Amino acid sequence: MCAMRPENVSRTVLASGVGAVLAATALLYVPELAGRSAPPPPGPAERAAHAATSGAQAALPDLVALIGDREKWLRAHPGDTGSWAVLGSAYTERALRRADPADLPRAEAALKRAPGSLDAQVGLAALANARGDWATGRAWGERVRKADPKRWSAYPVLIDAYNGLGDYKAAGKAAEKLAELHTGAAVSGRSAQLYRDRGWREDAGAAALDAVALAETGAEKAVALSRLGDLAWERGEPAEALAQYGAALGLVPDHGPALAGRARARAALGRTEEAVRDWRAAIGRLPLPGYLLEAAELDESLGRDEDARALYARLRAGRWPDAEVELGLLDADHGDPAAAVRRLRAAWAGGHRSVRVADALGWALYRSGEPKEALDYAKRATDEGLRSALFAYHRAEIERALGDLSPARRHLAEALRTNPHFSPLLAPRAKQAAATLGDFPDELPKDAMAPRDVTPPQEPARS
C-alpha cells in the first residue's frame, strides 16, 4: 500500500538539491545581459536563474527556457564549464519535475564536461540521488563539503543522501548547517521536513508557515502551500489539507504534488469522483511511481478493477531508477510477496535503510508468511520518530499475526488516531481489525496484579 509516502516528498514538494547547484552558478552565465546599464525585465531563463539564487523551485516553463538558453550558448561556447554545470543540474531538475528519467543521461554527460568544478560535483550528487544511488550522492556531497565547508549548496544534496541511507542523525546535522549558512523559503521547508521526520508536528507546521511567508514567487509559494497540505493530511485533517492544496493550485494550476494531495483529501471526504479526476490529472502531469500506486488503489477500492489493473501494469512497466518501495509494496499487496522480499532485501543490503524501506520490507515479509522477522523491520520504521498511520497499521497487523494482541490494539489505535483516512484500501481494514480486537480487557494480567507496598511515607519528625 502506498498511502502518503514518508520521505518521498523531497523530490516533488520540497526544493531539491538541484536548485542549490543552479543557485550557485546560474547568475554567472547570462552573457546576453553583460554590459547593459538598464536591462529589460527578466525573461524566462533569467527568472529561473534568479529563483535558483535562493535554492527555490523555478516555474517549469522557466526551467525549460533556461535549458534552451544554456544549450544555445554552449553550442557557441563549449569551453564554458560553468554553463555545463548549470545545464547538467537543470536536466536533473527537469527529470524530477516531469518524473521522466530520460533527462538523467543528458545530465551526466553535461556535468562531466565540467571536471574539477565544485558546482558540477554538487550536480553529480543531485544526479546520484535522483537515481536512488544514495551512497554516491553522499560521497560527492561530502567531497564538496570538505573542499568548501561554507558552500551551502552542498547541504541539500547531503540531506537527501543521508535520508535515503537512513542516517537521520547526519541528515539532521546537515539541515542545521544549511540553516546556519542560508535562509529563505527552501531552507524553512527543509526545516519543516526535519521536524516532521522527528515527529515534532507543531515545529514542522511553524516552519512550513515560515516557508509560505518567505516564498517570493508563485511557483515557490505553491511548493510551500502544498507542503502545508501534506502536513495537514498526515494529521488526519483532509478539509484543511484541501484548502492548502487549493491555494497552491490557484497559483500553479498544474502543480503535480498539489493535484495528488487534493485527490487524497477529496477521497477522504467522500468526493471520490473528483478524487479520481484529480489522480488522472496528477499522473498526467507527474507520473511518479507512488502516485500510480495510490491512484490504482483508489480505483480498486471503488470497484474500478480494470482501471486499477491498467495503473498497476503501468507501474510495473516504468523505468524509474528509484522505485523499490513502490514496486515492493505493489508485489506485496497485489502480486508476489516473495518477489517483494527479494527486491527489498537487495535494497536493504545495498544501503537503502530509510524508514520507508524498513516498513516496506517488514510488510513484504509479513505478507510472505514471515511475521517474526517482519517485526524487527516494522519496529525500526515506527521507532525512528516519524508519525505514520501506514507504518503503525503495518506493525499492528504483524503483531496480530504473532499473537501480540495488546501492542496490536495500541498500534491500530495509533494508526486511526494519526490519520483515519490514510488509505482507501487499508484504513477500512484497520477499522475492522480494531473492532475485531475490541477494547483493552478490563482485567489486568496476573503479573500486573501483584501486591505492592502502598504504605504511605512517614512524615518527618517535628522538632
ABEGO torsion letter per residue (X at the ends): XAEBBBGAAAAAABBBAAAAAAAAAAAABBAAABGBABBBBBBAAAAAAAAAAAGBBBBAAAAAAAAAAAAAAAAABAABAAAAAAAAAAAAAAAAAAGBAAAAAAAAAAAAABBGBAAAAAAAAAAAAAAGBAAAAAAAAAAAAAABAABAAAAAAAAAAAAAAGBAAAAAAAAAAAAAABBEAAAAAAAAAAAAAAGBAAAAAAAAAAAAAABABAAAAAAAAAAAAAAAAAAGBAAAAAAAAAAAAAABAABAAAAAAAAAAAAAAGBAAAAAAAAAAAAAABBBAAAAAAAAAAAAAAGBAAAAAAAAAAAAABABABAAAAAAAAAAAABBAAAAAAAAAAAAAAGBABAAAAAAAAAAAAAAGBAAAAAAAAAAAAAAGBBBAAAAAAAAAAAAAAGBAAAAAAAAAAAAAABAAABAAAAAAAAAAAAAAEBBBABBBAAAABBBBABBBBBBBBX
